[in-house]
Amino acid sequence: MTKKTDKGQEYTRTILNQVYELVRRAMEKTLASYSPEFVQAIEQFTAYLKEEAEHFSYGE
């Protein structure tokens, strides 16, 4: 079992916030270039990804 530290959690938050910002910017540019059908496809992909993640064991 891995012990979580405040410093480690803060580091993870910082990295994830940067990743989320990169994804947001990339999606904003993509949406400016593609049709609403693309948005629907991404939403469906996200739903499938969530469904798969619920059944994923993460190596445990």
KACOR-V326224 format. One record per pair of residues at least 24 apart in sequence whose C-alpha atoms are under 10 Angstrom apart, sorted by sequence separation. I is the first residue (numbers start at 1). J is the second residue. If there is no record, write none. Layout:
i->I j->J
i->I j->J
//
This chain:
none
//
